[in-house]
């Protein structure tokens, strides 16, 4: 991947992407492919930028083979919300840090040369990209875009997490159908012998957590607790004071805020 246009991992604004679709080298979709997919689906619409301008609003140079007059992005509309899909003119890349965590994808799957298309909230969603109703629409839109051929991974950038397409689709579809929050698709949970630590939950709630096992050794029950805890934190938002919460099927957990951006969790 080229390093000159890496996806930013912090300082989110309305042009910063929250997700990336990774394709086998040489198989990145063209704008025409996305338009054809939208027509087949009927659940989202595609709008090309006027005059073939680039994502930053500057005129594009040359003409792409897909007839987009050099445009490197399109606007997508779904459920009344707009998003920017970018990377059609090449040059889009994702840093190694953005893919630091993997879920449902083999470590042998090579990602460093992948063709990258990014999805960002539109300008009218500035400051609202982390709201659950918006993320649900993003999830539904990603499920549509995942039908494009050549896909090898889906990256959720706030969690520095890349998932296998089948894994991601199952997790998001179950959530949209009324299941629990897809903790392992939209957040990374890293473990060592005694703790679980989240990455990406802060995008949703403003806080990450570290869960410490009672006996100093993480077990199967602790894994169930952590997954339930992610679901609870996403539903209830920022923790402002210590409290004990009852998690369905796993029991009580003690939560304590540590500063503004981290939570310590343990069995009560």
C-alpha positions, 0 to 999 in steps of 0.5 A: 500500500502507498504510505502517502495517503494513509487513513487517519486514526485520530482527530475524526471529522466528517471526512475521516473514514470509519471503515475500509473495504480491502480487496485483492490487489487489482480487483478494486471496484470501479464507480460503475460497479458500485452504481450497478450494485445500488441498482440491483439492491434498491436500498441505497443510491450513488451520486457522483461529484460534479466535475469529477472533483476529488474528495477534498473538493479539488478538480481531478486530473485525467479520466479514469477507466470507469468514466468518472472523469478522475473522481476518486469518490462518490456519495452514498445515500441510505435511510436519509444519511449520506456517506463518502465512499473513496479510493477509486482513483487509487492511492488510498491506503491503511496504516499498519496500526489501523490493522493491528487487530484481527477477528475472524480472519487468518493471520496468513491473509496478506493485507499490505498490498490490498486495494482499499476503498474507505467509507466516511460519514458525510458532512451533515453527520459531523459529530454524529458518526459515533451515534448508534443509529448512524452506526447501524446504517453504516453496518447495513451499508457495509453489508451491501458493499460487501457484495462487491467481488474480490473482498478479503477483509473489512476494517473498522478503523476506530478499533484498528480491527480487520475482520474476515468478510463472513465473520463481519457479515454474520456479526452485523446481520445478527445485530441488525436483526435484534441481537447483541452489539457486535462486540468482536466486529466493532471493537477489539478485545485484547487479552493477556493472562489476567486481563481483557482490554478494549480498543475502539469502544471509546469511539462509541462511549468515550471510554475504553475498559480494562477487565481484570480476572478475579483469580489472576487468570482469565477463564471462559466465564471472564470471556462471557462477562467481557462480551456482556460488558461491551453490550452494556457499556454501549447501551448505557454510555459514559460511566461517570461514577463507580457502580455495580451492574448486573450482567445477564447470565454472568452476574455482577461486575464492579465498574470504576472510571479511571480519569476521563477515558478509561474504566476498570472492571472486575467481578463484584 
